[in-house]
């Protein structure tokens, strides 16, 4: 598989300073998807409510939330929600974002379709 970075997706103020690119769009076997700054695919969970994460405890062990620094501020289609464990999580168009422990390298999309409730986040 060839991994190609398409373009910057999310720029906001976070622990890295103003307008730091914290997400990117990458070309994968599932098409163009959102990925974190390390190129790991981001996912959405169909059982989440808008702006509310329902993946906690053991679920979050397998689907680590895409956390935001305490100093982060959102803009455009990206927002930040408070999780029930006190951490903050990035959302895209109201959908909380996660990574998947089954992805091993940049551009993997092994979590797509898991349980028919997890899907790659697409711009």
MMTF fields as JSON, N, C-alpha, C and O atoms, coordinates in Angstrom:
{
  "mmtfVersion": "1.0.0",
  "mmtfProducer": "UNKNOWN",
  "numBonds": 491,
  "numAtoms": 492,
  "numGroups": 123,
  "numChains": 1,
  "numModels": 1,
  "chainsPerModel": [1],
  "groupsPerChain": [123],
  "chainIdList": ["A"],
  "bondAtomList": [4, 2, 8, 6, 12, 10, 16, 14, 20, 18, 24, 22, 28, 26, 32, 30, 36, 34, 40, 38, 44, 42, 48, 46, 52, 50, 56, 54, 60, 58, 64, 62, 68, 66, 72, 70, 76, 74, 80, 78, 84, 82, 88, 86, 92, 90, 96, 94, 100, 98, 104, 102, 108, 106, 112, 110, 116, 114, 120, 118, 124, 122, 128, 126, 132, 130, 136, 134, 140, 138, 144, 142, 148, 146, 152, 150, 156, 154, 160, 158, 164, 162, 168, 166, 172, 170, 176, 174, 180, 178, 184, 182, 188, 186, 192, 190, 196, 194, 200, 198, 204, 202, 208, 206, 212, 210, 216, 214, 220, 218, 224, 222, 228, 226, 232, 230, 236, 234, 240, 238, 244, 242, 248, 246, 252, 250, 256, 254, 260, 258, 264, 262, 268, 266, 272, 270, 276, 274, 280, 278, 284, 282, 288, 286, 292, 290, 296, 294, 300, 298, 304, 302, 308, 306, 312, 310, 316, 314, 320, 318, 324, 322, 328, 326, 332, 330, 336, 334, 340, 338, 344, 342, 348, 346, 352, 350, 356, 354, 360, 358, 364, 362, 368, 366, 372, 370, 376, 374, 380, 378, 384, 382, 388, 386, 392, 390, 396, 394, 400, 398, 404, 402, 408, 406, 412, 410, 416, 414, 420, 418, 424, 422, 428, 426, 432, 430, 436, 434, 440, 438, 444, 442, 448, 446, 452, 450, 456, 454, 460, 458, 464, 462, 468, 466, 472, 470, 476, 474, 480, 478, 484, 482, 488, 486],
  "bondOrderList": [1, 1, 1, 1, 1, 1, 1, 1, 1, 1, 1, 1, 1, 1, 1, 1, 1, 1, 1, 1, 1, 1, 1, 1, 1, 1, 1, 1, 1, 1, 1, 1, 1, 1, 1, 1, 1, 1, 1, 1, 1, 1, 1, 1, 1, 1, 1, 1, 1, 1, 1, 1, 1, 1, 1, 1, 1, 1, 1, 1, 1, 1, 1, 1, 1, 1, 1, 1, 1, 1, 1, 1, 1, 1, 1, 1, 1, 1, 1, 1, 1, 1, 1, 1, 1, 1, 1, 1, 1, 1, 1, 1, 1, 1, 1, 1, 1, 1, 1, 1, 1, 1, 1, 1, 1, 1, 1, 1, 1, 1, 1, 1, 1, 1, 1, 1, 1, 1, 1, 1, 1, 1],
  "groupList": [{"groupName": "UNK", "atomNameList": ["N", "CA", "C", "O"], "elementList": ["N", "C", "C", "O"], "formalChargeList": [0, 0, 0, 0], "bondAtomList": [1, 0, 2, 1, 3, 2], "bondOrderList": [1, 1, 2], "singleLetterCode": "X", "chemCompType": "L-PEPTIDE LINKING"}],
  "groupTypeList": [0, 0, 0, 0, 0, 0, 0, 0, 0, 0, 0, 0, 0, 0, 0, 0, 0, 0, 0, 0, 0, 0, 0, 0, 0, 0, 0, 0, 0, 0, 0, 0, 0, 0, 0, 0, 0, 0, 0, 0, 0, 0, 0, 0, 0, 0, 0, 0, 0, 0, 0, 0, 0, 0, 0, 0, 0, 0, 0, 0, 0, 0, 0, 0, 0, 0, 0, 0, 0, 0, 0, 0, 0, 0, 0, 0, 0, 0, 0, 0, 0, 0, 0, 0, 0, 0, 0, 0, 0, 0, 0, 0, 0, 0, 0, 0, 0, 0, 0, 0, 0, 0, 0, 0, 0, 0, 0, 0, 0, 0, 0, 0, 0, 0, 0, 0, 0, 0, 0, 0, 0, 0, 0],
  "groupIdList": [1, 2, 3, 4, 5, 6, 7, 8, 9, 10, 11, 12, 13, 14, 15, 16, 17, 18, 19, 20, 21, 22, 23, 24, 25, 26, 27, 28, 29, 30, 31, 32, 33, 34, 35, 36, 37, 38, 39, 40, 41, 42, 43, 44, 45, 46, 47, 48, 49, 50, 51, 52, 53, 54, 55, 56, 57, 58, 59, 60, 61, 62, 63, 64, 65, 66, 67, 68, 69, 70, 71, 72, 73, 74, 75, 76, 77, 78, 79, 80, 81, 82, 83, 84, 85, 86, 87, 88, 89, 90, 91, 92, 93, 94, 95, 96, 97, 98, 99, 100, 101, 102, 103, 104, 105, 106, 107, 108, 109, 110, 111, 112, 113, 114, 115, 116, 117, 118, 119, 120, 121, 122, 123],
  "secStructList": [7, 7, 7, 3, 3, 3, 3, 3, 3, 3, 3, 3, 3, 3, 6, 6, 3, 3, 3, 3, 3, 3, 3, 3, 3, 3, 3, 3, 6, 6, 3, 3, 3, 3, 3, 3, 6, 6, 1, 7, 5, 7, 3, 3, 3, 6, 6, 7, 5, 6, 6, 5, 7, 7, 7, 7, 6, 2, 2, 2, 2, 2, 1, 7, 5, 7, 3, 3, 7, 6, 6, 7, 5, 7, 7, 6, 6, 3, 3, 3, 3, 3, 7, 6, 6, 1, 7, 3, 3, 3, 3, 3, 6, 6, 3, 3, 7, 5, 7, 7, 6, 6, 7, 7, 1, 6, 6, 7, 7, 6, 6, 6, 6, 4, 4, 4, 6, 3, 3, 3, 7, 7, 7],
  "xCoordList": [0.843, 0.0, 0.886, 1.891, 0.526, 1.236, 0.469, -0.731, 1.165, 0.56, 0.942, 2.125, -0.026, 0.253, -0.468, -1.672, 0.255, -0.366, -1.025, -0.384, -2.289, -3.039, -2.909, -2.448, -3.309, -3.312, -3.51, -3.872, -3.274, -3.559, -5.061, -5.805, -5.508, -6.939, -7.325, -8.252, -6.646, -7.041, -5.912, -4.83, -6.178, -5.22, -5.942, -7.02, -5.356, -5.948, -4.845, -3.696, -5.198, -4.232, -4.231, -5.278, -3.066, -2.954, -1.63, -1.028, -1.178, 0.048, 1.255, 2.293, 1.132, 2.24, 2.218, 3.119, 1.199, 1.152, 0.078, -0.639, -0.022, -1.053, -0.914, 0.19, -2.054, -2.146, -1.258, -0.722, -1.105, -0.334, -1.207, -2.363, -0.665, -1.41, -1.493, -0.478, -2.688, -2.848, -3.512, -3.542, -4.041, -4.553, -4.067, -3.577, -4.215, -3.895, -4.841, -5.491, -4.92, -5.692, -4.709, -3.733, -4.972, -4.087, -4.896, -6.074, -4.249, -4.86, -4.598, -3.451, -5.679, -5.565, -6.415, -7.025, -6.446, -7.288, -8.772, -9.594, -9.122, -10.51, -10.784, -11.834, -9.853, -9.981, -9.257, -8.404, -9.588, -8.976, -9.603, -10.822, -8.75, -9.227, -8.489, -7.425, -9.069, -8.383, -7.42, -7.724, -6.267, -5.268, -4.684, -4.746, -4.117, -3.455, -2.125, -1.751, -1.43, -0.191, 0.868, 1.814, 0.722, 1.657, 1.218, 1.885, 0.105, -0.39, -1.275, -1.65, -1.626, -2.504, -3.959, -4.401, -4.685, -6.066, -6.945, -6.792, -7.861, -8.847, -10.187, -10.525, -10.944, -12.207, -13.33, -13.096, -14.558, -15.753, -16.511, -16.387, -17.293, -18.053, -19.527, -20.006, -20.249, -21.649, -22.517, -23.581, -22.074, -22.853, -22.607, -23.191, -21.751, -21.574, -22.744, -23.311, -23.095, -24.05, -23.247, -22.043, -23.88, -23.134, -22.484, -23.144, -21.194, -20.407, -20.335, -20.015, -20.628, -20.565, -19.897, -20.321, -18.846, -18.191, -18.863, -19.039, -19.236, -19.79, -18.81, -19.191, -17.547, -16.5, -15.596, -14.728, -15.812, -15.073, -14.578, -14.943, -13.757, -13.272, -12.55, -11.626, -12.966, -12.337, -12.442, -11.537, -13.534, -13.685, -12.551, -11.948, -12.275, -11.223, -9.826, -8.878, -9.684, -8.394, -8.088, -6.939, -9.113, -8.95, -9.077, -8.498, -9.834, -10.086, -9.675, -10.535, -8.371, -7.919, -8.496, -8.396, -9.092, -9.614, -8.488, -7.362, -8.793, -7.854, -7.935, -8.765, -7.061, -7.154, -6.592, -5.72, -7.122, -6.685, -5.991, -6.395, -4.963, -4.261, -5.195, -6.123, -4.956, -5.79, -5.803, -6.766, -4.755, -4.656, -5.186, -5.125, -5.704, -6.171, -7.426, -8.233, -7.573, -8.809, -9.165, -8.288, -10.432, -10.908, -11.36, -11.601, -11.464, -11.995, -12.478, -12.152, -13.261, -13.815, -14.62, -15.482, -14.363, -15.128, -14.633, -15.214, -13.567, -12.992, -13.416, -13.383, -13.815, -14.227, -13.597, -12.969, -13.769, -13.222, -14.342, -15.111, -14.432, -15.422, -14.708, -13.549, -15.421, -14.924, -15.398, -16.571, -14.465, -14.793, -15.142, -14.826, -15.788, -16.188, -14.992, -15.149, -13.799, -12.602, -11.854, -10.795, -12.398, -11.799, -10.874, -10.452, -10.55, -9.695, -10.544, -11.772, -9.859, -10.549, -10.274, -9.206, -11.259, -11.178, -11.583, -12.527, -10.842, -11.188, -12.41, -12.599, -13.24, -14.342, -14.202, -13.567, -14.794, -14.853, -16.317, -16.96, -16.829, -18.247, -19.138, -20.142, -18.76, -19.548, -19.289, -19.82, -18.488, -18.219, -16.893, -15.856, -16.894, -15.637, -14.695, -15.138, -13.403, -12.386, -11.538, -11.243, -11.154, -10.383, -9.325, -9.414, -8.325, -7.429, -7.8, -8.685, -7.128, -7.44, -6.152, -5.166, -6.146, -4.934, -4.494, -3.34, -5.387, -5.05, -4.313, -3.826, -4.219, -3.434, -1.982, -1.685, -1.094, 0.32, 1.193, 2.232, 0.773, 1.614, 0.743, -0.472, 1.388, 0.694, -0.153, 0.299, -1.382, -2.26, -3.028, -3.894, -2.746, -3.553, -4.998, -5.254, -5.925, -7.356, -8.009, -9.144, -7.292, -7.774, -9.029, -9.739, -9.311, -10.482, -11.763, -12.846, -11.654, -12.847, -13.814, -13.455, -15.039, -16.084, -16.112, -16.969, -15.193, -15.179, -16.536, -17.008, -17.146, -18.446, -19.551, -20.639, -19.272, -20.196, -20.596, -21.667, -19.7, -19.978, -18.802, -18.937, -17.648, -16.457, -16.113, -16.043, -15.895, -15.631, -14.571, -14.476, -13.773, -12.76, -13.438, -14.543, -12.768, -13.254, -12.809, -11.617, -13.757, -13.436, -13.767, -14.794, -12.857, -13.109, -14.244, -14.585],
  "yCoordList": [-1.171, 0.0, 1.23, 1.274, 2.211, 3.478, 4.463, 4.663, 5.07, 6.074, 7.429, 7.721, 8.247, 9.59, 10.603, 10.49, 11.579, 12.664, 13.573, 14.017, 13.845, 14.66, 16.145, 16.933, 16.52, 17.926, 18.049, 17.082, 19.229, 19.483, 19.47, 19.963, 18.913, 18.862, 19.775, 20.574, 19.675, 20.431, 21.286, 20.793, 22.547, 23.452, 24.166, 24.727, 24.142, 24.797, 25.079, 24.685, 25.757, 26.01, 24.812, 24.419, 24.233, 23.147, 23.296, 24.37, 22.235, 22.309, 22.67, 23.065, 22.539, 22.828, 24.258, 24.656, 25.039, 26.437, 26.701, 25.793, 27.933, 28.367, 27.686, 27.478, 27.346, 26.804, 25.593, 25.412, 24.771, 23.537, 22.487, 22.297, 21.817, 20.76, 19.549, 18.909, 19.228, 18.082, 16.906, 15.806, 17.116, 16.014, 16.203, 17.267, 15.148, 15.218, 14.307, 13.449, 14.489, 13.606, 12.701, 13.171, 11.389, 10.434, 9.526, 9.261, 9.063, 8.147, 6.723, 6.34, 5.935, 4.563, 3.636, 4.071, 2.374, 1.411, 1.745, 1.26, 2.569, 2.992, 4.361, 4.953, 4.862, 6.196, 7.208, 6.838, 8.455, 9.508, 9.527, 9.613, 9.445, 9.412, 10.451, 10.934, 10.785, 11.629, 10.77, 9.626, 11.326, 10.638, 11.636, 12.847, 11.114, 12.014, 12.475, 12.056, 13.322, 13.892, 12.835, 13.096, 11.627, 10.532, 9.642, 8.656, 9.984, 9.209, 8.044, 7.265, 7.902, 6.805, 7.199, 8.287, 6.291, 6.527, 6.856, 6.277, 7.792, 8.152, 7.528, 7.396, 7.146, 6.435, 7.134, 7.911, 6.833, 7.251, 6.002, 4.936, 6.157, 5.073, 5.381, 6.409, 4.51, 4.755, 4.896, 5.513, 4.331, 4.408, 5.681, 5.859, 6.564, 7.871, 8.779, 8.684, 9.65, 10.71, 11.913, 11.983, 12.856, 14.043, 14.728, 15.021, 14.969, 15.66, 14.885, 15.472, 13.576, 12.745, 11.418, 10.723, 11.067, 9.781, 8.733, 8.935, 7.615, 6.478, 5.316, 4.19, 5.585, 4.558, 4.863, 5.732, 4.139, 4.362, 3.027, 1.975, 3.059, 1.832, 0.927, 1.362, -0.345, -1.319, -0.941, -1.224, -0.306, 0.149, 1.116, 1.009, 2.046, 3.039, 2.424, 3.023, 1.241, 0.548, 0.087, 0.14, -0.365, -0.824, 0.291, 0.221, 1.313, 2.447, 3.719, 4.472, 3.97, 5.145, 6.443, 6.698, 7.254, 8.535, 9.4, 9.36, 10.165, 11.145, 12.367, 13.255, 12.392, 13.397, 14.742, 14.841, 15.758, 17.138, 17.616, 17.27, 18.4, 18.981, 19.923, 20.478, 20.101, 20.985, 22.407, 23.144, 22.793, 24.156, 24.272, 25.348, 23.181, 23.186, 24.034, 24.154, 24.611, 25.308, 24.912, 24.748, 24.761, 24.214, 25.306, 26.451, 24.898, 25.792, 24.975, 23.796, 25.619, 24.993, 23.747, 23.812, 22.624, 21.393, 20.586, 19.551, 21.043, 20.332, 21.007, 22.233, 20.196, 20.697, 19.803, 18.795, 20.176, 19.431, 19.155, 20.052, 17.908, 17.538, 17.055, 16.644, 17.115, 16.554, 15.118, 14.823, 14.215, 12.804, 12.533, 13.341, 11.407, 11.111, 10.829, 10.824, 10.593, 10.393, 11.703, 11.694, 12.819, 14.123, 14.594, 15.751, 13.726, 14.146, 14.843, 14.862, 15.411, 16.069, 15.296, 14.71, 15.307, 14.54, 15.403, 16.19, 15.239, 15.935, 15.291, 14.077, 16.133, 15.671, 16.291, 17.333, 15.649, 16.181, 16.185, 15.137, 17.366, 17.525, 16.856, 16.228, 16.999, 16.489, 15.038, 14.559, 14.326, 12.905, 12.751, 13.148, 12.184, 11.936, 11.051, 10.155, 11.324, 10.625, 9.697, 9.997, 8.56, 7.523, 6.953, 7.101, 6.3, 5.431, 3.992, 3.769, 3.006, 1.588, 0.851, 0.995, 0.06, -0.655, -1.678, -2.107, -2.07, -3.041, -2.451, -3.194, -1.137, -0.501, -0.446, 0.008, -0.901, -0.993, 0.081, 0.442, 0.597, 1.575, 2.638, 2.486, 3.695, 4.789, 4.253, 3.416, 4.74, 4.367, 3.079, 2.775, 2.294, 1.094, 1.501, 2.536, 0.699, 0.934, -0.358, -0.666, -1.1, -2.396, -2.29, -3.281, -1.124, -0.96, -0.679, -0.714, -0.398, -0.053, -1.224, -2.314, -0.998, -2.01, -2.954, -3.836, -2.799, -3.685, -3.603, -2.519, -4.758, -4.83, -4.096, -3.899, -3.695, -2.887, -1.593, -1.041, -1.108, 0.146, 1.118, 2.263, 0.679, 1.535, 1.777, 0.848, 3.07, 3.419, 4.514, 5.369, 4.466, 5.503, 6.859, 6.989, 7.862, 9.232, 9.817, 9.859, 10.256, 10.787, 12.262, 12.713, 13.011, 14.468, 14.767, 15.931],
  "zCoordList": [0.0, 0.0, 0.0, 0.709, -0.777, -0.796, 0.052, -0.133, 0.975, 1.836, 1.304, 1.132, 1.046, 0.549, 1.413, 1.641, 1.887, 2.626, 1.607, 0.654, 1.805, 0.863, 1.199, 0.374, 2.395, 2.778, 4.273, 4.943, 4.791, 6.202, 6.396, 5.548, 7.499, 7.769, 8.923, 8.79, 10.032, 11.2, 11.731, 12.05, 11.817, 12.432, 13.562, 13.367, 14.712, 15.871, 16.862, 16.661, 17.923, 18.977, 19.907, 20.422, 20.121, 21.076, 21.808, 21.792, 22.445, 23.236, 22.38, 22.91, 21.064, 20.172, 19.646, 18.907, 20.016, 19.601, 18.572, 18.15, 18.179, 17.242, 15.891, 15.387, 15.321, 13.969, 13.733, 12.639, 14.749, 14.598, 13.916, 14.295, 12.925, 12.25, 13.163, 13.436, 13.637, 14.532, 13.84, 14.391, 12.647, 11.837, 10.413, 10.033, 9.644, 8.23, 7.476, 8.072, 6.176, 5.325, 4.606, 4.022, 4.649, 3.98, 3.057, 3.297, 2.013, 1.072, 1.556, 1.782, 1.717, 2.225, 1.355, 0.379, 1.717, 1.01, 1.159, 0.382, 2.15, 2.367, 1.752, 2.0, 0.958, 0.378, 1.256, 2.063, 1.103, 1.894, 3.28, 3.421, 4.307, 5.691, 6.514, 6.125, 7.654, 8.617, 9.421, 9.758, 9.722, 10.53, 11.517, 11.304, 12.6, 13.542, 12.944, 11.848, 13.655, 13.106, 12.824, 12.081, 13.414, 13.167, 12.008, 11.694, 11.376, 10.239, 10.594, 9.718, 11.883, 12.293, 12.036, 12.405, 11.397, 11.0, 12.208, 13.284, 12.007, 13.023, 12.654, 11.477, 13.685, 13.52, 14.275, 15.2, 13.852, 14.579, 15.022, 14.419, 16.082, 16.703, 16.53, 17.009, 15.856, 15.537, 16.794, 16.739, 17.927, 19.161, 19.966, 21.035, 19.466, 20.114, 19.759, 18.67, 20.679, 20.397, 19.899, 20.144, 19.208, 18.794, 20.006, 21.003, 19.892, 20.926, 22.251, 23.285, 22.235, 23.442, 23.101, 22.178, 23.85, 23.663, 24.543, 25.745, 23.931, 24.66, 24.704, 25.024, 24.382, 24.422, 25.611, 25.541, 26.694, 27.938, 28.473, 27.948, 29.502, 30.133, 29.16, 28.472, 29.096, 28.213, 26.748, 25.964, 26.377, 24.997, 24.638, 23.571, 25.531, 25.28, 25.323, 24.815, 25.92, 25.883, 24.459, 24.019, 23.745, 22.366, 21.343, 20.259, 21.691, 20.807, 21.539, 21.997, 21.656, 22.41, 21.845, 20.645, 22.699, 22.248, 21.693, 22.188, 20.684, 20.124, 21.034, 20.836, 22.031, 23.084, 22.655, 21.792, 23.287, 23.077, 24.344, 25.454, 24.17, 25.312, 26.064, 25.477, 27.344, 28.162, 27.62, 27.833, 26.93, 26.389, 24.966, 24.372, 24.412, 23.024, 22.867, 23.789, 21.695, 21.342, 19.92, 19.073, 19.67, 18.405, 17.449, 17.83, 16.184, 15.163, 13.98, 13.845, 13.127, 11.929, 12.287, 13.163, 11.638, 11.862, 13.05, 13.377, 13.701, 14.841, 16.134, 16.249, 17.106, 18.411, 19.471, 19.151, 20.723, 21.846, 22.836, 23.181, 23.294, 24.297, 25.555, 25.513, 26.663, 27.915, 28.012, 27.787, 28.353, 28.53, 29.989, 30.863, 30.257, 31.636, 32.546, 33.767, 31.987, 32.814, 33.084, 33.711, 32.616, 32.842, 31.732, 31.735, 30.786, 29.667, 28.605, 28.679, 27.621, 26.515, 25.233, 25.058, 24.341, 23.103, 21.924, 22.001, 20.815, 19.581, 18.937, 19.004, 18.308, 17.477, 16.095, 15.929, 15.122, 13.764, 13.345, 13.275, 13.07, 12.722, 13.765, 13.427, 15.038, 16.147, 16.514, 17.516, 15.73, 15.985, 16.72, 16.188, 17.935, 18.639, 17.804, 17.085, 17.917, 17.125, 17.992, 19.148, 17.401, 18.099, 17.155, 15.936, 17.744, 16.985, 17.341, 18.167, 16.722, 16.947, 17.259, 16.537, 18.33, 18.724, 17.677, 17.684, 16.789, 15.751, 14.563, 13.712, 14.488, 13.43, 13.879, 14.984, 13.037, 13.407, 12.776, 13.329, 11.61, 10.926, 10.26, 10.134, 9.848, 9.17, 8.027, 7.246, 7.934, 6.836, 7.015, 6.195, 8.068, 8.325, 8.587, 9.203, 8.127, 8.377, 8.874, 8.512, 9.695, 10.187, 11.053, 11.222, 11.596, 12.444, 11.697, 12.282, 10.397, 9.616, 9.561, 9.114, 10.016, 9.978, 11.165, 11.218, 12.131, 13.302, 14.003, 14.344, 14.208, 14.873, 14.144, 14.684, 12.924, 12.134, 12.845, 12.594, 13.753, 14.468, 14.43, 14.863, 13.918, 13.829, 12.375, 11.572, 12.044, 10.643, 10.574, 11.455, 9.497, 9.311, 9.246, 8.72, 9.782, 9.714, 8.369, 8.066, 7.588, 6.259, 6.202, 6.707, 5.565, 5.452, 4.487, 4.275]
}
